[in-house]
């Protein structure tokens, strides 16, 4: 039984070319350079859905603490579920098969640092009203780094999708998105949803759109 489950874990980590293409397409639709520039200048991102104006703000310290508490509770819950393994256990299984997940993490950290540097330079040029030619250099560099991040993220996510930590992280990012999502009503910004349950049961395309924008402002949890 154990060997069968382990084989299932490894086999289900494969992503088809069609899935990768769709993810890339969705990413380009929802996260464009204008939104990154908007974030650099305003620390929030606005978007429309079904004629309603929404925005996501950078999470406050209090909001991050709320999300952290939810993460702890989720991990505790998942530890009682035999369907998930701790990340280190999965990493050891993959390492025996020649797959180094920790190396992927190091590469992703290096790419994030590289992207941040490009964003800071782009932000400086935007404030200096630089020419489109100069701006394009950094826009292209950021786009290239995002592409590399995406491919590594897809691979790592699929490898660790059965881990307790990964499932908890998915949940905490979703919860943070709920906390920082607002909508405009009568020229005032209010919480988009009163409870996380309401957010989770809302339209899937709204959740996806909000999550894509939130990923830019949340950073590391």
C-alpha positions, 0 to 999 in steps of 0.5 A: 500500500505504501509503495502504491501511495508513494508512486502516486505522489511522484506521478501526480507531480507532472504538469502538461504543456497545455497546463503550463501554457494556460497558467502563463496565459492567465498570469499575463492576463491578470498581472501586467506591468502596469499593475506592478508600476501601480503597486510601486507608486501606491502600495495597492492595486485596483481592478474591476469585476462585474462592474464593481471596483475592487482593490487589494492593499499591502497587509498590515502587521495586524493582518499578517498576525491574524493570517499567521494564527490561521496558518498555525490552526490549519497545520494542526488540523492537517497533522491529523490527516494521514493524507498529507506528509510533512515537507521534509519527508517528501523532500527526502523521498524526492532526493532519493530520486535525484530531485533537489527541492531545496535547490529550487527554493534557493533559485527562487529566492535569488530570482525574487531578489533580482526582481526586487532590484529591477522593480526598485530601479523601475520605480526610480525611473518612473519618478524621474519620468524616464523615456519609454525606451529606458523603462522598457529595459526594466519591464522586459527584465522583470517579465523575464524573471517572472517567467523563470519564477513561474516555471520553478514555482509550478515545478516546486508546487506540484512536488510539494502539493501533498505536504502539510506546509504547502496546504497550510500556505495555500490557505493562509494566502487565501485568508490574507487575500480575504483580509486585504480585499476591499470594494468601492461603495458610494465613493468609500472603500469597505471590506469586500466580504464580512467573513472568510466563508463568504469570500470562499463561496464567492465567484471563482473568477473573482477569487482568482482575480483577487488572488492574482493581484494579492500575490503582488502585494502580500510578499512572503508570509 
